[in-house]
């Protein structure tokens, strides 16, 4: 397991609310070949010039998202975070720079999960599940847990990228749900505030609901944890990911505890969408586009 924690000095900030976003960046590999990259990123098509162009366009996209905390999925390594930071730091307001970051991935994995933040990050932890097939450990991305210190307020953020639907993976996603349910429940039962963000590879309709239908139930091994979904506050159809021309809501922002939702939006706007209205997925052939997922952004008030 690799885990990176970056810390940059900044002036203290105080907040009564927090904006948090999640974005799957779609196989964001750097220009170095280490052997764990996806096959298409090992050939002549993927060059340093192509990578640097992608860093520039991604940094502009992150500025447009503009949230205080952004959970990022499908980032290859901590070096990509440094490159993005150096790019968007140039000419960007010092008050708006994300000065803190953490990254984690499974040992030998191709991609990992990251959190960038304008507020201090503390107590970084990872939650891993042990799933074995014929005695061999399956590749499972960790859930990253980190405390965001927004002035005198603290919210625990869980960064997720659950197992893909390709080739099944239901049992692995179930184990990841159990892990999140336990950690999330522990946080809110102690009186704190918690948010779980990321690509869950599970549509909203695939999660259980409580009897009232108002909350999502994260199923644990023994106990369950009830949370709110930001999608339930959306005022439009659509989703964050399109499969065979149909929208899916597989990216999520769940919250519970001492916070309430004030605003929620899907960034279904340029440069995140293509002319056909679906995500402007990154093309390795033309080096155009951003990602096959749209970012989600929520504003949360502390209670």
DALINBEL-V578299 format. One record per pair of residues at least 12 apart in sequence whose ideal C-beta (glycine too) atoms are under 10 Angstrom apart, sorted by the first residue. I is the first residue (numbers start at 1). J is the second residue. Records with the same first field share a line. If there is no record, write none. Layout:
I: J + J
//
This chain:
1: 104 + 105 + 106 + 107 + 109 + 112 + 126 + 128 + 142
2: 77 + 78 + 103 + 104 + 105 + 106 + 107 + 108 + 109 + 112 + 126 + 142
3: 78 + 102 + 103 + 104 + 105 + 112 + 124 + 125 + 126 + 142 + 144
4: 77 + 78 + 79 + 81 + 82 + 101 + 102 + 103 + 104 + 105 + 112 + 114 + 124
5: 78 + 100 + 101 + 102 + 103 + 104 + 115 + 121 + 122 + 124 + 146
6: 78 + 81 + 82 + 85 + 98 + 99 + 100 + 101 + 102 + 103 + 114 + 116 + 117 + 121
7: 99 + 100 + 101 + 102 + 120 + 121 + 122
8: 85 + 89 + 97 + 98 + 99 + 100 + 101 + 120
9: 99
10: 94 + 95 + 97 + 98 + 99 + 100 + 118 + 119 + 120
11: 94 + 95 + 99
12: 119 + 120 + 149 + 151 + 152
13: 68 + 95 + 118 + 119 + 120 + 149 + 150 + 151
14: 119 + 150 + 151 + 152 + 153
15: 68 + 118 + 119 + 148 + 150 + 151 + 152 + 153 + 155 + 301 + 302
16: 150 + 151 + 153 + 301 + 302
17: 68 + 150 + 153 + 259 + 260 + 262 + 263 + 299 + 300 + 301 + 302
18: 67 + 68 + 69 + 117 + 118 + 119 + 148 + 150 + 153 + 155 + 157 + 193 + 195 + 259 + 262 + 298 + 299 + 300 + 301 + 302
19: 65 + 66 + 67 + 68 + 69 + 70 + 118 + 262 + 263 + 297 + 298 + 299 + 300
20: 67 + 68 + 69 + 70 + 71 + 115 + 117 + 148 + 155 + 157 + 195 + 197 + 230 + 253 + 255 + 259 + 296 + 297 + 298 + 299 + 300
21: 62 + 65 + 66 + 67 + 68 + 69 + 70 + 71 + 72 + 116 + 197 + 253 + 265 + 267 + 295 + 296 + 297 + 298
22: 65 + 67 + 69 + 70 + 71 + 72 + 73 + 115 + 157 + 159 + 160 + 161 + 195 + 196 + 197 + 198 + 199 + 200 + 230 + 240 + 251 + 252 + 253 + 293 + 295 + 296 + 297 + 298
23: 58 + 61 + 62 + 65 + 67 + 70 + 71 + 72 + 73 + 74 + 197 + 198 + 199 + 240 + 251 + 267 + 272 + 290 + 291 + 293 + 294 + 295 + 296 + 297
24: 71 + 72 + 73 + 74 + 75 + 111 + 113 + 161 + 198 + 199 + 201 + 240 + 241 + 250 + 251 + 279 + 291 + 292 + 293 + 294 + 295 + 296
25: 54 + 58 + 61 + 62 + 72 + 73 + 74 + 75 + 76 + 80 + 84 + 111 + 114 + 282 + 290 + 291 + 292 + 293 + 295
26: 73 + 74 + 111 + 279 + 281 + 282 + 289 + 290 + 291 + 292 + 293
27: 40 + 41 + 74 + 75 + 76 + 110 + 111 + 282 + 284 + 291 + 292
28: 41 + 51 + 54 + 55 + 58 + 72 + 73 + 74 + 75 + 76 + 77 + 80 + 81 + 83 + 84 + 111 + 114 + 282 + 290 + 291
29: 41 + 42 + 46 + 51 + 54 + 74 + 75 + 76 + 77 + 80 + 110 + 111 + 284
30: 46 + 48 + 51 + 52 + 54 + 55 + 75 + 76 + 77 + 78 + 79 + 80 + 82 + 83
31: 46 + 47 + 48 + 49 + 50 + 51 + 52 + 54 + 55 + 79 + 80 + 83
32: 48 + 51 + 76 + 77 + 79
33: 46
34: 76 + 77 + 108 + 110
35: 108 + 110
36: 76 + 77 + 105 + 107 + 108 + 109 + 110 + 111
37: 76 + 110 + 111
38: 76 + 110 + 111 + 284
40: 284 + 285
41: 76 + 110 + 284
43: 284
45: 284 + 285 + 287
46: 284 + 287
47: 287
49: 287
50: 284 + 287
51: 80 + 83 + 287
52: 83 + 87
53: 287 + 288
54: 80 + 83 + 84 + 282 + 284 + 287 + 288 + 289 + 290
55: 80 + 83 + 84 + 86 + 87 + 88
56: 83 + 84 + 87 + 88
57: 87 + 271 + 282 + 287 + 288 + 289 + 290
58: 72 + 75 + 80 + 83 + 84 + 87 + 88 + 271 + 282 + 290 + 291
59: 83 + 84 + 85 + 86 + 87 + 88 + 89 + 90 + 92
60: 87 + 88 + 271 + 290
61: 88 + 267 + 271 + 272 + 280 + 290 + 291 + 295
62: 84 + 85 + 87 + 88 + 92 + 98 + 116 + 295
63: 88 + 92 + 93 + 96
64: 267 + 269 + 270 + 271 + 272 + 295
65: 267 + 272 + 295 + 296 + 297
66: 96 + 118 + 267 + 297
67: 98 + 116 + 117 + 118 + 295 + 296 + 297 + 298 + 299
68: 96 + 98 + 116 + 117 + 118 + 119 + 148 + 150 + 299 + 300
69: 98 + 100 + 115 + 116 + 117 + 118 + 119 + 121 + 146 + 148 + 150 + 155 + 157 + 159 + 195 + 197 + 300
70: 98 + 101 + 114 + 115 + 116 + 117 + 118 + 159 + 197 + 295 + 297
71: 113 + 114 + 115 + 116 + 117 + 144 + 146 + 157 + 158 + 159 + 160 + 161 + 195 + 196 + 197 + 198 + 199 + 251 + 253 + 295 + 296
72: 84 + 101 + 103 + 112 + 113 + 114 + 115 + 116 + 159 + 161 + 197 + 198 + 295
73: 111 + 112 + 113 + 114 + 141 + 159 + 160 + 161 + 162 + 197 + 198 + 199 + 251 + 291 + 293
74: 110 + 111 + 112 + 113 + 114 + 141 + 161 + 199 + 291 + 292 + 293
75: 103 + 105 + 111 + 112 + 113 + 114 + 116 + 161
76: 103 + 105 + 109 + 110 + 111 + 112 + 114
77: 103 + 105 + 109 + 110 + 111 + 112 + 114
78: 101 + 102 + 103 + 104 + 105 + 112 + 114
79: 103
80: 103 + 111 + 112 + 114
81: 98 + 101 + 102 + 103 + 114 + 115 + 116
82: 101
84: 98 + 101 + 114 + 116
85: 97 + 98 + 99 + 101 + 116
88: 116
95: 118
96: 118
97: 116 + 118
98: 115 + 116 + 117 + 118 + 119
99: 116 + 117 + 118 + 119 + 120 + 121
100: 115 + 116 + 117 + 118 + 119 + 120 + 121 + 122 + 146 + 148 + 149
101: 114 + 115 + 116 + 117 + 121 + 146
102: 114 + 115 + 116 + 117 + 121 + 122 + 124 + 125 + 126 + 144 + 145 + 146 + 157 + 159
103: 115 + 116 + 124 + 144 + 159
104: 124 + 125 + 126 + 127 + 128 + 141 + 142 + 143 + 144 + 145 + 146 + 159
105: 126 + 141 + 142 + 144 + 161
106: 126 + 128 + 137 + 139 + 140 + 141 + 142
107: 139
108: 139
109: 139 + 140 + 141 + 142
110: 139 + 141
111: 141 + 161
112: 141 + 142 + 144 + 159 + 161
113: 126 + 141 + 142 + 143 + 144 + 158 + 159 + 160 + 161 + 197 + 198 + 199
114: 144 + 159
115: 144 + 145 + 146 + 148 + 157 + 158 + 159 + 197 + 198
117: 146 + 148 + 149 + 150 + 157
118: 148 + 150
119: 147 + 148 + 149 + 150 + 151 + 153 + 154 + 155
120: 147 + 148 + 149 + 150 + 151 + 154
121: 146 + 147 + 148 + 149 + 157
122: 146 + 147 + 148 + 149 + 154 + 156
123: 145 + 146 + 147 + 149 + 154 + 156
124: 144 + 145 + 146 + 147
125: 142 + 143 + 144 + 145 + 146 + 147 + 156 + 158 + 183
126: 141 + 142 + 143 + 144 + 145 + 146 + 159
127: 142 + 143 + 144 + 145 + 158 + 160 + 176 + 179 + 180 + 182 + 183
128: 140 + 141 + 142 + 143 + 175 + 176 + 179
129: 141 + 142 + 143 + 163 + 171 + 172 + 173 + 174 + 175 + 176 + 177 + 178 + 179 + 180
130: 175
131: 163 + 169 + 171 + 172 + 174 + 175 + 176
133: 171 + 172
138: 163 + 169 + 171 + 172 + 175
139: 163 + 172
140: 161 + 162 + 163 + 169 + 172 + 173 + 175 + 176 + 179
141: 159 + 160 + 161 + 162 + 163 + 164 + 172 + 176 + 198 + 199
142: 159 + 160 + 161 + 176 + 179
143: 158 + 159 + 160 + 161 + 162 + 176 + 179 + 180 + 183 + 184 + 196 + 198
144: 157 + 158 + 159 + 160 + 161 + 198
145: 157 + 158 + 159 + 180 + 183 + 184 + 186 + 187 + 194 + 196
146: 158 + 159
147: 187 + 192 + 194
148: 193 + 195
150: 193 + 300 + 302
151: 302
152: 302
153: 193 + 258 + 259 + 302 + 303
154: 192 + 193 + 258 + 302
155: 187 + 192 + 193 + 194 + 195 + 255 + 257 + 258 + 259 + 300 + 302
156: 183 + 184 + 186 + 187 + 188 + 190 + 192 + 193 + 194 + 195 + 196 + 257
157: 193 + 194 + 195 + 196 + 197 + 198 + 255
158: 179 + 180 + 183 + 184 + 187 + 194 + 195 + 196 + 197 + 198 + 254
159: 195 + 196 + 197 + 198 + 199
160: 176 + 177 + 179 + 180 + 196 + 197 + 198 + 199 + 200 + 201 + 251 + 252 + 254
161: 176 + 198 + 199 + 200 + 201 + 251
162: 174 + 175 + 176 + 177 + 180 + 198 + 199 + 200 + 201 + 202 + 250 + 252
163: 175 + 176 + 200 + 201 + 202
164: 199 + 201 + 250
165: 201 + 202 + 203 + 243 + 248 + 250
166: 201
169: 201 + 202
170: 202 + 206
172: 201
173: 200 + 201 + 202 + 206
174: 202 + 219
175: 221
176: 200 + 201 + 202
177: 200 + 202 + 207 + 208 + 217 + 218 + 219 + 220 + 224 + 225
178: 218 + 219 + 220 + 221 + 222 + 223 + 224
179: 218 + 220 + 221
180: 194 + 196 + 198 + 200 + 218 + 219 + 220 + 225 + 227 + 254
181: 196 + 217 + 218 + 219 + 220 + 221 + 222 + 223 + 224 + 225 + 226 + 227
182: 218 + 220 + 221 + 222 + 223 + 225
183: 196 + 218 + 220 + 225
184: 196 + 218 + 220 + 225 + 226 + 227 + 254 + 255 + 256 + 257
185: 218 + 220 + 223 + 224 + 225 + 226 + 227 + 256 + 257
186: 225
187: 225 + 256 + 257
188: 225 + 226 + 227 + 255 + 256 + 257 + 258 + 259
189: 223 + 225 + 256 + 257
190: 257
191: 257 + 258
192: 256 + 257 + 258 + 259
193: 255 + 256 + 257 + 258 + 259 + 260 + 300 + 301 + 302 + 303
194: 225 + 227 + 254 + 255 + 256 + 257 + 258 + 259
195: 227 + 228 + 230 + 253 + 254 + 255 + 256 + 257 + 259 + 261 + 298 + 300
196: 216 + 218 + 225 + 227 + 229 + 252 + 253 + 254 + 255 + 256
197: 230 + 251 + 252 + 253 + 254 + 255 + 296 + 298
198: 250 + 251 + 252 + 253 + 254 + 296
199: 240 + 241 + 250 + 251 + 252 + 293
200: 249 + 250 + 251 + 252 + 254
201: 241 + 248 + 250 + 251
202: 248 + 249 + 250 + 252
203: 231 + 239 + 241 + 243 + 247 + 248 + 249 + 250 + 252
204: 216 + 229 + 230 + 231 + 232 + 234 + 239 + 248 + 249 + 250 + 251 + 252
205: 248 + 249
206: 249 + 250
207: 219 + 227 + 229 + 252 + 254
208: 224 + 226
209: 226 + 229 + 232
210: 224 + 226 + 227
212: 226
213: 232
214: 226 + 228 + 229 + 232
215: 227 + 228 + 229 + 232 + 254 + 256
216: 228 + 229 + 231 + 232 + 252 + 254 + 256
218: 254 + 256
225: 254 + 256
226: 254 + 256
227: 252 + 253 + 254 + 255 + 256 + 257
228: 253 + 254 + 255 + 256 + 257 + 259 + 260 + 261
229: 249 + 252 + 253 + 254 + 255 + 261 + 264
230: 251 + 252 + 253 + 254 + 255 + 261 + 263 + 264 + 265 + 266 + 296 + 297 + 298 + 299 + 300
231: 249 + 251 + 252 + 253 + 254 + 264 + 266 + 296
232: 261 + 264
233: 253 + 261 + 262 + 263 + 264 + 265 + 298
234: 249 + 264 + 265 + 266 + 296
235: 264 + 265
236: 265 + 266 + 268
238: 266 + 268 + 277 + 278 + 294
239: 251 + 266 + 268 + 278 + 279 + 293 + 294 + 296
240: 252 + 266 + 267 + 268 + 272 + 279 + 292 + 293 + 294 + 295 + 296
241: 278 + 279 + 281 + 291 + 292 + 293 + 294
242: 274 + 276 + 277 + 278 + 279 + 281 + 292 + 293 + 294
243: 278 + 292
245: 276 + 278
246: 278
247: 266 + 268 + 277 + 278 + 279 + 294
248: 293
249: 266 + 296
250: 293
251: 266 + 293 + 294 + 295 + 296
252: 296
253: 296 + 297 + 298 + 300
254: 298
255: 298 + 300
257: 302 + 303
258: 300 + 301 + 302 + 303
259: 298 + 300 + 301 + 302 + 303
260: 299 + 300 + 301 + 302 + 303
261: 298 + 299 + 300 + 301
262: 298 + 299 + 300 + 301
263: 297 + 298 + 299 + 300 + 301
264: 296 + 297 + 298 + 299 + 300
265: 294 + 295 + 296 + 297 + 298 + 299
266: 294 + 295 + 296 + 297
267: 279 + 294 + 295 + 296 + 297
268: 294 + 295
269: 294
270: 290
271: 289 + 290
272: 289 + 290 + 291 + 293 + 294 + 295
273: 290 + 294
274: 288 + 289 + 290
278: 292 + 294
279: 291 + 292 + 293 + 294 + 295
280: 292 + 294
281: 293
//
